[in-house]
């Protein structure tokens, strides 16, 4: 069954009423407009870009805010304090990410700096292996303790906090630390943003995402026939058997007998480049750097780096990349409580609040000197002492 939902004037028509799930394709990769809807029938063949969603959600598309990014703006610091109090008492607490420009999308440094055809066609996974391999060959000269050789997550986290582009996107569990990173490098006249992510929804979405996984979700090899810049002549990791042994769906399934994938095993397979199904997961490396510890840091890792981060994210959360009409932070307690149901919130920090917020954060001892407990943080602190125009 195939129909264009945009031509269906009555989304409540009875022929959808008995269907629990549907498959959808979209006009663009950001999932902003539904193209076709397919009935969820066992054994049917769907387009490779089709996404399975609850049928009732199709009825909510015109007016439901649940599927969209909730947009708020601070009218005063009192709004920030109310939000912080509400989220600090939530279980589990959200994840936060500060960005110095409100208009920026969510993207990793890889997406900004690597040519798109390398991401799409060559396969970035091979270069991740090269970066990790070269790090393992050299870092023993500079660090007294290093992650296990096969712990890709800890290696990429170490590299990420040293400025190396990786697939990891930084987050923090502290609202105020996210605010600091939002305004730290903000340009004059430019509003900043803090993104707020529901940890509960990300974790529950993983369970729904992994249910019914099949072998098409995995790659047999991380290597493609396309090459960029150099051949595979560089030194490989020492333990080749584990690095290049593709996992199976059965091996990734939860040992408790449920038909879901194991969280840790799936992340490991994704970090090694074998997961083809878009998605994201919250990760914290076992091997913690001081920076990550002091910043209460965590990461969201995209499973398939041949898609951009936002595609992985919205696919996992079953959302549209659409932002609601912006509104001020509510003062009513019941309205604040409703915000806890939002999967993603994008909070605007107007430029006229930046200076007073910096003063407040400095009073809380949230500054370069404490968030970067090394020579880089000390130098950044000294730089901040020098008066600069518009700073």
Secondary structure as a PSIPRED ss2 file (coil, helix, strand):
# PSIPRED VFORMAT (PSIPRED V4.0)

   1 X C   1.000  0.000  0.000
   2 X E   0.000  0.000  1.000
   3 X E   0.000  0.000  1.000
   4 X C   1.000  0.000  0.000
   5 X H   0.000  1.000  0.000
   6 X H   0.000  1.000  0.000
   7 X H   0.000  1.000  0.000
   8 X C   1.000  0.000  0.000
   9 X C   1.000  0.000  0.000
  10 X C   1.000  0.000  0.000
  11 X C   1.000  0.000  0.000
  12 X C   1.000  0.000  0.000
  13 X C   1.000  0.000  0.000
  14 X H   0.000  1.000  0.000
  15 X H   0.000  1.000  0.000
  16 X H   0.000  1.000  0.000
  17 X C   1.000  0.000  0.000
  18 X C   1.000  0.000  0.000
  19 X C   1.000  0.000  0.000
  20 X C   1.000  0.000  0.000
  21 X E   0.000  0.000  1.000
  22 X E   0.000  0.000  1.000
  23 X E   0.000  0.000  1.000
  24 X E   0.000  0.000  1.000
  25 X E   0.000  0.000  1.000
  26 X E   0.000  0.000  1.000
  27 X C   1.000  0.000  0.000
  28 X C   1.000  0.000  0.000
  29 X C   1.000  0.000  0.000
  30 X C   1.000  0.000  0.000
  31 X C   1.000  0.000  0.000
  32 X C   1.000  0.000  0.000
  33 X C   1.000  0.000  0.000
  34 X E   0.000  0.000  1.000
  35 X E   0.000  0.000  1.000
  36 X E   0.000  0.000  1.000
  37 X E   0.000  0.000  1.000
  38 X E   0.000  0.000  1.000
  39 X E   0.000  0.000  1.000
  40 X C   1.000  0.000  0.000
  41 X C   1.000  0.000  0.000
  42 X C   1.000  0.000  0.000
  43 X C   1.000  0.000  0.000
  44 X C   1.000  0.000  0.000
  45 X C   1.000  0.000  0.000
  46 X C   1.000  0.000  0.000
  47 X C   1.000  0.000  0.000
  48 X C   1.000  0.000  0.000
  49 X C   1.000  0.000  0.000
  50 X C   1.000  0.000  0.000
  51 X E   0.000  0.000  1.000
  52 X E   0.000  0.000  1.000
  53 X E   0.000  0.000  1.000
  54 X E   0.000  0.000  1.000
  55 X H   0.000  1.000  0.000
  56 X H   0.000  1.000  0.000
  57 X H   0.000  1.000  0.000
  58 X H   0.000  1.000  0.000
  59 X H   0.000  1.000  0.000
  60 X H   0.000  1.000  0.000
  61 X C   1.000  0.000  0.000
  62 X C   1.000  0.000  0.000
  63 X C   1.000  0.000  0.000
  64 X C   1.000  0.000  0.000
  65 X C   1.000  0.000  0.000
  66 X C   1.000  0.000  0.000
  67 X C   1.000  0.000  0.000
  68 X C   1.000  0.000  0.000
  69 X E   0.000  0.000  1.000
  70 X E   0.000  0.000  1.000
  71 X E   0.000  0.000  1.000
  72 X E   0.000  0.000  1.000
  73 X E   0.000  0.000  1.000
  74 X C   1.000  0.000  0.000
  75 X C   1.000  0.000  0.000
  76 X C   1.000  0.000  0.000
  77 X H   0.000  1.000  0.000
  78 X H   0.000  1.000  0.000
  79 X H   0.000  1.000  0.000
  80 X H   0.000  1.000  0.000
  81 X H   0.000  1.000  0.000
  82 X H   0.000  1.000  0.000
  83 X H   0.000  1.000  0.000
  84 X H   0.000  1.000  0.000
  85 X H   0.000  1.000  0.000
  86 X H   0.000  1.000  0.000
  87 X H   0.000  1.000  0.000
  88 X H   0.000  1.000  0.000
  89 X C   1.000  0.000  0.000
  90 X C   1.000  0.000  0.000
  91 X C   1.000  0.000  0.000
  92 X C   1.000  0.000  0.000
  93 X C   1.000  0.000  0.000
  94 X C   1.000  0.000  0.000
  95 X E   0.000  0.000  1.000
  96 X E   0.000  0.000  1.000
  97 X E   0.000  0.000  1.000
  98 X E   0.000  0.000  1.000
  99 X E   0.000  0.000  1.000
 100 X C   1.000  0.000  0.000
 101 X C   1.000  0.000  0.000
 102 X C   1.000  0.000  0.000
 103 X C   1.000  0.000  0.000
 104 X C   1.000  0.000  0.000
 105 X C   1.000  0.000  0.000
 106 X C   1.000  0.000  0.000
 107 X C   1.000  0.000  0.000
 108 X C   1.000  0.000  0.000
 109 X H   0.000  1.000  0.000
 110 X H   0.000  1.000  0.000
 111 X H   0.000  1.000  0.000
 112 X H   0.000  1.000  0.000
 113 X H   0.000  1.000  0.000
 114 X C   1.000  0.000  0.000
 115 X C   1.000  0.000  0.000
 116 X H   0.000  1.000  0.000
 117 X H   0.000  1.000  0.000
 118 X H   0.000  1.000  0.000
 119 X H   0.000  1.000  0.000
 120 X H   0.000  1.000  0.000
 121 X H   0.000  1.000  0.000
 122 X H   0.000  1.000  0.000
 123 X C   1.000  0.000  0.000
 124 X C   1.000  0.000  0.000
 125 X H   0.000  1.000  0.000
 126 X H   0.000  1.000  0.000
 127 X H   0.000  1.000  0.000
 128 X H   0.000  1.000  0.000
 129 X H   0.000  1.000  0.000
 130 X H   0.000  1.000  0.000
 131 X H   0.000  1.000  0.000
 132 X H   0.000  1.000  0.000
 133 X H   0.000  1.000  0.000
 134 X H   0.000  1.000  0.000
 135 X H   0.000  1.000  0.000
 136 X H   0.000  1.000  0.000
 137 X H   0.000  1.000  0.000
 138 X H   0.000  1.000  0.000
 139 X H   0.000  1.000  0.000
 140 X H   0.000  1.000  0.000
 141 X H   0.000  1.000  0.000
 142 X C   1.000  0.000  0.000
 143 X C   1.000  0.000  0.000
 144 X C   1.000  0.000  0.000
 145 X C   1.000  0.000  0.000
 146 X C   1.000  0.000  0.000
 147 X C   1.000  0.000  0.000
 148 X C   1.000  0.000  0.000
 149 X C   1.000  0.000  0.000
 150 X C   1.000  0.000  0.000
 151 X C   1.000  0.000  0.000
 152 X H   0.000  1.000  0.000
 153 X H   0.000  1.000  0.000
 154 X H   0.000  1.000  0.000
 155 X H   0.000  1.000  0.000
 156 X H   0.000  1.000  0.000
 157 X H   0.000  1.000  0.000
 158 X H   0.000  1.000  0.000
 159 X H   0.000  1.000  0.000
 160 X H   0.000  1.000  0.000
 161 X C   1.000  0.000  0.000
 162 X C   1.000  0.000  0.000
 163 X C   1.000  0.000  0.000
 164 X C   1.000  0.000  0.000
 165 X C   1.000  0.000  0.000
 166 X C   1.000  0.000  0.000
 167 X C   1.000  0.000  0.000
 168 X E   0.000  0.000  1.000
 169 X E   0.000  0.000  1.000
 170 X E   0.000  0.000  1.000
 171 X E   0.000  0.000  1.000
 172 X E   0.000  0.000  1.000
 173 X C   1.000  0.000  0.000
 174 X C   1.000  0.000  0.000
 175 X H   0.000  1.000  0.000
 176 X H   0.000  1.000  0.000
 177 X H   0.000  1.000  0.000
 178 X H   0.000  1.000  0.000
 179 X H   0.000  1.000  0.000
 180 X H   0.000  1.000  0.000
 181 X H   0.000  1.000  0.000
 182 X H   0.000  1.000  0.000
 183 X H   0.000  1.000  0.000
 184 X H   0.000  1.000  0.000
 185 X C   1.000  0.000  0.000
 186 X C   1.000  0.000  0.000
 187 X C   1.000  0.000  0.000
 188 X C   1.000  0.000  0.000
 189 X C   1.000  0.000  0.000
 190 X C   1.000  0.000  0.000
 191 X C   1.000  0.000  0.000
 192 X E   0.000  0.000  1.000
 193 X E   0.000  0.000  1.000
 194 X E   0.000  0.000  1.000
 195 X E   0.000  0.000  1.000
 196 X E   0.000  0.000  1.000
 197 X E   0.000  0.000  1.000
 198 X C   1.000  0.000  0.000
 199 X H   0.000  1.000  0.000
 200 X H   0.000  1.000  0.000
 201 X H   0.000  1.000  0.000
 202 X H   0.000  1.000  0.000
 203 X H   0.000  1.000  0.000
 204 X H   0.000  1.000  0.000
 205 X H   0.000  1.000  0.000
 206 X H   0.000  1.000  0.000
 207 X H   0.000  1.000  0.000
 208 X H   0.000  1.000  0.000
 209 X H   0.000  1.000  0.000
 210 X H   0.000  1.000  0.000
 211 X C   1.000  0.000  0.000
 212 X C   1.000  0.000  0.000
 213 X C   1.000  0.000  0.000
 214 X C   1.000  0.000  0.000
 215 X H   0.000  1.000  0.000
 216 X H   0.000  1.000  0.000
 217 X H   0.000  1.000  0.000
 218 X E   0.000  0.000  1.000
 219 X C   1.000  0.000  0.000
 220 X C   1.000  0.000  0.000
 221 X C   1.000  0.000  0.000
 222 X C   1.000  0.000  0.000
 223 X C   1.000  0.000  0.000
 224 X C   1.000  0.000  0.000
 225 X C   1.000  0.000  0.000
 226 X C   1.000  0.000  0.000
 227 X C   1.000  0.000  0.000
 228 X C   1.000  0.000  0.000
 229 X C   1.000  0.000  0.000
 230 X C   1.000  0.000  0.000
 231 X C   1.000  0.000  0.000
 232 X C   1.000  0.000  0.000
 233 X C   1.000  0.000  0.000
 234 X C   1.000  0.000  0.000
 235 X C   1.000  0.000  0.000
 236 X C   1.000  0.000  0.000
 237 X C   1.000  0.000  0.000
 238 X C   1.000  0.000  0.000
 239 X C   1.000  0.000  0.000
 240 X H   0.000  1.000  0.000
 241 X H   0.000  1.000  0.000
 242 X H   0.000  1.000  0.000
 243 X H   0.000  1.000  0.000
 244 X C   1.000  0.000  0.000
 245 X C   1.000  0.000  0.000
 246 X C   1.000  0.000  0.000
 247 X C   1.000  0.000  0.000
 248 X C   1.000  0.000  0.000
 249 X H   0.000  1.000  0.000
 250 X H   0.000  1.000  0.000
 251 X H   0.000  1.000  0.000
 252 X H   0.000  1.000  0.000
 253 X E   0.000  0.000  1.000
 254 X C   1.000  0.000  0.000
 255 X C   1.000  0.000  0.000
 256 X C   1.000  0.000  0.000
 257 X C   1.000  0.000  0.000
 258 X C   1.000  0.000  0.000
 259 X C   1.000  0.000  0.000
 260 X C   1.000  0.000  0.000
 261 X E   0.000  0.000  1.000
 262 X C   1.000  0.000  0.000
 263 X H   0.000  1.000  0.000
 264 X H   0.000  1.000  0.000
 265 X H   0.000  1.000  0.000
 266 X H   0.000  1.000  0.000
 267 X H   0.000  1.000  0.000
 268 X H   0.000  1.000  0.000
 269 X H   0.000  1.000  0.000
 270 X H   0.000  1.000  0.000
 271 X H   0.000  1.000  0.000
 272 X C   1.000  0.000  0.000
 273 X C   1.000  0.000  0.000
 274 X C   1.000  0.000  0.000
 275 X E   0.000  0.000  1.000
 276 X C   1.000  0.000  0.000
 277 X C   1.000  0.000  0.000
 278 X C   1.000  0.000  0.000
 279 X C   1.000  0.000  0.000
 280 X E   0.000  0.000  1.000
 281 X E   0.000  0.000  1.000
 282 X E   0.000  0.000  1.000
 283 X E   0.000  0.000  1.000
 284 X C   1.000  0.000  0.000
 285 X C   1.000  0.000  0.000
 286 X C   1.000  0.000  0.000
 287 X C   1.000  0.000  0.000
 288 X C   1.000  0.000  0.000
 289 X C   1.000  0.000  0.000
 290 X H   0.000  1.000  0.000
 291 X H   0.000  1.000  0.000
 292 X H   0.000  1.000  0.000
 293 X H   0.000  1.000  0.000
 294 X H   0.000  1.000  0.000
 295 X C   1.000  0.000  0.000
 296 X C   1.000  0.000  0.000
 297 X E   0.000  0.000  1.000
 298 X E   0.000  0.000  1.000
 299 X E   0.000  0.000  1.000
 300 X E   0.000  0.000  1.000
 301 X E   0.000  0.000  1.000
 302 X E   0.000  0.000  1.000
 303 X C   1.000  0.000  0.000
 304 X C   1.000  0.000  0.000
 305 X C   1.000  0.000  0.000
 306 X C   1.000  0.000  0.000
 307 X C   1.000  0.000  0.000
 308 X C   1.000  0.000  0.000
 309 X H   0.000  1.000  0.000
 310 X H   0.000  1.000  0.000
 311 X H   0.000  1.000  0.000
 312 X H   0.000  1.000  0.000
 313 X H   0.000  1.000  0.000
 314 X H   0.000  1.000  0.000
 315 X H   0.000  1.000  0.000
 316 X H   0.000  1.000  0.000
 317 X H   0.000  1.000  0.000
 318 X C   1.000  0.000  0.000
 319 X C   1.000  0.000  0.000
 320 X C   1.000  0.000  0.000
 321 X C   1.000  0.000  0.000
 322 X C   1.000  0.000  0.000
 323 X E   0.000  0.000  1.000
 324 X C   1.000  0.000  0.000
 325 X C   1.000  0.000  0.000
 326 X C   1.000  0.000  0.000
 327 X E   0.000  0.000  1.000
 328 X E   0.000  0.000  1.000
 329 X C   1.000  0.000  0.000
 330 X C   1.000  0.000  0.000
 331 X C   1.000  0.000  0.000
 332 X C   1.000  0.000  0.000
 333 X H   0.000  1.000  0.000
 334 X H   0.000  1.000  0.000
 335 X H   0.000  1.000  0.000
 336 X H   0.000  1.000  0.000
 337 X H   0.000  1.000  0.000
 338 X H   0.000  1.000  0.000
 339 X H   0.000  1.000  0.000
 340 X H   0.000  1.000  0.000
 341 X H   0.000  1.000  0.000
 342 X C   1.000  0.000  0.000
 343 X C   1.000  0.000  0.000
 344 X E   0.000  0.000  1.000
 345 X E   0.000  0.000  1.000
 346 X E   0.000  0.000  1.000
 347 X E   0.000  0.000  1.000
 348 X E   0.000  0.000  1.000
 349 X E   0.000  0.000  1.000
 350 X C   1.000  0.000  0.000
 351 X H   0.000  1.000  0.000
 352 X H   0.000  1.000  0.000
 353 X H   0.000  1.000  0.000
 354 X H   0.000  1.000  0.000
 355 X H   0.000  1.000  0.000
 356 X H   0.000  1.000  0.000
 357 X H   0.000  1.000  0.000
 358 X H   0.000  1.000  0.000
 359 X H   0.000  1.000  0.000
 360 X H   0.000  1.000  0.000
 361 X H   0.000  1.000  0.000
 362 X H   0.000  1.000  0.000
 363 X H   0.000  1.000  0.000
 364 X C   1.000  0.000  0.000
 365 X C   1.000  0.000  0.000
 366 X C   1.000  0.000  0.000
 367 X C   1.000  0.000  0.000
 368 X H   0.000  1.000  0.000
 369 X H   0.000  1.000  0.000
 370 X H   0.000  1.000  0.000
 371 X H   0.000  1.000  0.000
 372 X C   1.000  0.000  0.000
 373 X C   1.000  0.000  0.000
 374 X C   1.000  0.000  0.000
 375 X H   0.000  1.000  0.000
 376 X H   0.000  1.000  0.000
 377 X H   0.000  1.000  0.000
 378 X H   0.000  1.000  0.000
 379 X H   0.000  1.000  0.000
 380 X H   0.000  1.000  0.000
 381 X H   0.000  1.000  0.000
 382 X H   0.000  1.000  0.000
 383 X H   0.000  1.000  0.000
 384 X H   0.000  1.000  0.000
 385 X H   0.000  1.000  0.000
 386 X C   1.000  0.000  0.000
 387 X C   1.000  0.000  0.000
 388 X C   1.000  0.000  0.000
 389 X C   1.000  0.000  0.000
 390 X C   1.000  0.000  0.000
 391 X C   1.000  0.000  0.000
